Amino acid sequence: MKDKLSKILSILQILLVVISGVIVVVFYVGTSQFSVDAEFAEQMNVLGGKLDIFLNWAIFLVLAAALAAILFPIFKMISDPKNSKKTLIMVGAMVVVALLAYMVSSDIIHQFHGYKKFFYDEITMDANLFSKYVDTGIWAMYILGVLSLLSILYYEVAKAFK
């Protein structure tokens, strides 16, 4: 069963790489026909459809990767429930880090040179909420960075005493 699945996934991987390569070559050939001085509107008239294909393929690949990143661990947890305990602990730890970062984050919009260009009239999200989400991401990065450094330090010290 695993050999058959491995073979199918290998063929699928090769197929995705070939399709991606063809799309990149078609897009590159299309863009190489213009000089540096060509008008943007003229380029978009010729390349608009090719650009749509390129972007739609990129969106498909990102969504497929996200789906695989979600589904494969679930299948692994179902097939090997003994090791799923570790996975659930790690997911729980990530949730705790995200909640801690959210609690520490601030919704204050920091004013710096050029900060107004990040907020447009057509954006429907509250600027303070957006700032809170960004601050949450920054705090999560800080927390995970410190935890990484502490774990490296712990394992090096533990290895020195063994």
C-alpha positions in Angstrom: 0.0 0.0 0.0 2.8 2.4 0.9 4.7 1.6 -2.2 1.7 2.2 -4.4 0.9 5.5 -2.6 4.6 6.6 -2.9 4.5 5.9 -6.6 1.3 7.8 -7.2 2.7 10.8 -5.2 5.9 10.7 -7.2 4.0 10.7 -10.5 1.8 13.6 -9.2 4.9 15.5 -8.1 6.5 15.1 -11.6 3.3 16.2 -13.3 3.0 19.3 -11.1 6.6 20.3 -11.8 6.1 19.7 -15.6 2.9 21.8 -15.7 4.6 24.6 -13.6 7.6 24.5 -16.0 5.4 24.9 -19.0 3.5 27.7 -17.5 6.7 29.6 -16.5 8.2 29.1 -20.0 5.0 30.4 -21.7 4.9 33.4 -19.4 8.6 34.1 -19.9 8.3 33.8 -23.7 5.4 36.2 -23.6 7.2 38.8 -21.5 10.4 38.6 -23.5 8.7 40.0 -26.6 8.4 43.5 -25.2 11.2 46.0 -25.0 11.9 47.9 -21.8 10.1 51.0 -23.2 6.8 49.2 -23.9 3.7 50.7 -22.4 2.2 48.9 -19.5 -1.3 48.9 -21.0 0.0 47.3 -24.2 1.8 44.6 -22.1 -1.4 43.9 -20.1 -3.5 43.6 -23.3 -1.2 40.9 -24.6 -0.2 39.2 -21.4 -3.4 39.5 -19.3 -4.7 36.0 -20.1 -1.2 34.4 -19.5 -0.9 36.3 -16.3 -4.2 35.0 -15.1 -3.2 31.4 -15.9 0.1 32.0 -14.0 -1.6 33.4 -10.9 -4.4 30.9 -10.9 -1.8 28.1 -11.0 0.1 29.6 -8.2 -3.1 29.9 -6.1 -3.9 26.2 -6.9 -0.4 25.1 -5.8 -0.7 27.1 -2.5 -4.2 25.7 -1.8 -3.0 22.1 -2.6 0.0 22.5 -0.3 -2.2 23.8 2.5 -4.7 21.0 2.0 -1.9 18.4 2.0 -0.3 20.0 5.1 -3.7 19.6 6.9 -4.8 16.2 5.7 -1.6 14.2 5.8 -1.0 14.7 9.6 -4.7 13.8 10.2 -4.3 10.6 8.2 -1.0 9.9 10.1 -2.8 10.5 13.5 -5.6 8.1 12.5 -3.2 5.4 11.2 -0.8 5.7 14.2 -2.8 6.8 17.3 0.1 6.1 19.7 2.3 8.9 18.2 -0.7 11.2 17.7 -0.3 12.2 21.4 2.9 14.1 20.5 1.2 15.9 17.6 -1.7 17.0 19.8 0.7 18.3 22.5 2.5 20.3 19.8 -0.8 21.7 18.4 -1.8 22.6 21.9 1.5 24.3 22.6 1.1 26.4 19.4 -2.4 27.4 20.5 -1.1 28.5 23.9 1.7 30.5 22.2 -0.9 32.2 19.9 -3.2 33.0 22.8 -0.3 34.4 24.9 0.8 36.5 22.0 -2.7 37.8 21.4 -3.1 38.7 25.1 0.2 40.6 25.1 -0.3 42.4 21.8 -1.6 45.9 21.5 -4.0 47.5 19.1 -2.3 50.9 19.1 -1.4 52.1 15.6 2.2 53.1 15.8 3.0 56.3 13.9 6.1 56.3 11.8 7.1 58.0 8.6 4.9 56.8 5.8 2.4 54.8 8.1 -0.6 56.3 6.4 0.1 54.6 3.1 -0.8 51.3 4.7 -4.4 52.3 5.3 -6.8 52.8 2.3 -10.4 53.9 2.1 -11.6 50.6 0.5 -10.2 48.4 3.3 -13.1 47.2 5.5 -11.1 45.9 8.4 -10.7 48.1 11.4 -7.2 49.5 11.5 -6.8 48.9 15.2 -7.9 45.2 14.8 -5.4 44.9 11.9 -2.7 46.4 14.1 -3.6 43.9 16.9 -3.2 41.0 14.5 0.2 42.2 13.2 1.4 42.7 16.8 0.2 39.2 17.7 2.3 37.8 14.9 5.3 39.7 16.0 4.9 38.6 19.6 4.4 35.0 18.5 7.7 35.3 16.6 9.4 36.7 19.7 8.0 33.9 21.9 9.0 31.1 19.5 12.4 32.6 19.0 13.1 32.8 22.7 11.8 29.2 23.2 14.1 28.0 20.4 17.1 29.6 21.9 16.3 28.2 25.3 15.8 24.7 23.9 19.1 24.9 22.1 20.8 26.1 25.3 19.2 23.4 27.4 20.2 20.6 25.0 23.8 21.9 24.7 24.2 22.1 28.5 22.5 18.7 29.0 24.9 17.2 26.4 27.9 18.7 28.2 27.0 17.0 31.5 26.4 13.5 29.9 
